[in-house]
Amino acid sequence: LIIKAFTGGVGINTSNFATIGISAGGFMLAYTSRLLAHHSKTATIQVSLVPMAKPNGGTKSMIKYWNNPFWSGTQNSFAWSVYLPGDDGTLTNDWRVSLLVDPPEQETLDKLPPVYIQINTKDVLRDEGEMYAQRLKAAGKLIGFAEYDTSHVGGVPGLDRGGPGEGSYDRALSVLMDCLNNPSNCKM
């Protein structure tokens, strides 16, 4: 999802734009940002919430939370089968599919805008999000990272009002709006 701020009293500088993605959207926005960079367009910020970063999981969190009632390993595997029909598992090592594989020189992480990532502790996607954040940090692109002790609730962290994830979604929107209003706040 690409957000171009609209006028209407929300207090966002409309000359800037952001990419924001949840789960599979977190995966897609990274590639959208690269595509935009090839056309000399750069988002002010990229916000990735519980990103699907690697096909076919295999991480400790994927195994531990395989039966998570909100987003299970089975559902995650099905989602990847829809995105990658016919894949026999080899695409896990392809940079165009996995955010955890180094891209060719002309596709470096340098082309991404500053990135804010949120993950949930009790989530099949937890480790993928953390590994992606570590790659971004090493590339100087990570401006913020937060982990909430909750499950992947309906694709949006923090909907469990009153629970350990309360405020997580609000925090992500606050970072996004702050960067859109003042891009200098989005420096690494």
N, C-alpha and C positions, 0 to 999 in steps of 0.2 A: 504494500500500500504506500503510495507516495502522497504525502500531505502537503498541499499548497495552502498556506494559511488563508483564511477568508476574513473579510471584514464583517463585523457584526458585534463588536464590543467584547471580543475575547482577548484583546490586548496582545496580539502577535504581529511582529514585523512581517508584512506580506511579501517582502522582497526576498525572503529566504524560504527554503523548503526542507523537509525532512523525509526520510524513509523510516517506516516503523513496521515491524513484523512480529507476529506471535507464532511460535512453533514452526511449521513449514514456511510461514511468512518470513521468519527470521532467516531461513535459508535463502529464500527467493530475494530478499532485499539486498543481501550481500552481492548477488550477481546483478541485480538491477543497478546498484551503485557502480559496479565496474563498467557496465554498459553505458551508463550516463557519463562516466569519466572519459570514455572513448569519444564522446560527443561534446567534450569540454563543458560538461555540466557536473557540478558537484553539490551534493546535498550538504546542508549545514551540519546535520547530525544524522546518524543512523541509530535507531533504538531497536534492540533485538531482545525479545522476551521469550525465555525458554526455547532457544533455537534448536531446530533439528539440524545438526551440523554434519552428520555422517550416516550414510545409508547402512541399514542392517545392524545398527548398534554394536553389540558385543562388549559394551562397557560394564563396569561393576554396577552402576546404578540401573542400567537396563535389566540386568539379571536380578538385582535385589528387588526392584519395583515392578517386575514383569506383570504381576497381577493387580497393579494399581487400578482401583475402580474408576478413576477419572480419566486416565489415559494409560492404557496398558501396553506392554510390549507387543502384543498381538495387533492392537490397533495401529501402533507405530509401524510395524512391519507391513501391514496392509497399506498404510499411507505411502510408504516407499514403493510398494508394488504398483501403485497407481501412477506415481511420478516416473518410475523406471520400469515400465512393462517389459517382461522378458529378461531382466537382469539376472545373471547367474551368480552375482556377488562380486564380480570383477570390477564393477564401477565404484566400489568402495575406495579404490586406489586412484581414481580419476579426479584431478583438480576441479573439473567442471561440475562434479557431483558432490564431492566432499570438501567442506570448509576446512578440513584438517590436513589436507594434502597441499604441498607447496605448488603454486601455479608456475607456469613458465615466466621468464624474466619480464616480458611485456604485460603480464597480468598480475603484477605484485600487489600485495596488501597496501602499498603506498597509495594506490588509486582510491582507496576507501576514504570516506569522510571520518571524522571522529565518531567512535562507537560507544554506546552505553549498553551494557548487557545485564539482564536479571535472570536468575535461575531459581529453581525451587529444590530444596534438599531432598524431598521425598518424591522424586520424579524420575521416570525412565530417561529423560533427556538431560538430567543434571550434569553428568560427566562430560557430555558432548559440549554443553554450554561453557563449562569451565575450561575445557581444552581450547575451545575457540577463543575465549577471553585471554588465555595465556598467549596464544599466537598473536592476537591483536596488541597485547601489552608489549611483547617483544618487538613488534613492528612500530611501536610508538603511536598506535591508533586508539587504544582503550582510554576513554576519559572517565569511565565509571563502571563499577561492577557491584552487584548486590545479590546476596543469596538469602532467600526467605525459607524458614523452617516449615514448609507446607508442601502440599501436593499440587500437581498440575490440575488446577480447577477449571474445567471447561475451556481451556486454552488461554485463560487470562489469570495471571497470578494475582492473589490478593482479594479474590471475591469472597473469601471466607471471612466476612466482616466479624470482628471480635476475635479472630484467630491469629495465629502467628504470622500470617501473610498480610494482615491488614495494613493498608497504606502502600503496598508495593506498587500497585498500578498507579496510584496517585503520585508516587515518587518518580516513576518513569515519565509521566506526563509533565511533571514539574521540571525535570531535566530537559525534556524536549522543548518546552516553552521557553525556558531560560536561554537555551542555545539559539532558538529562533529569534528571540528578542535581542540577544547580545552575543553574536558569534564568537567574540573574544573569550566568552566563558567556556567555549568548547575546545580549548587548547589542551593538549596532552601534558 
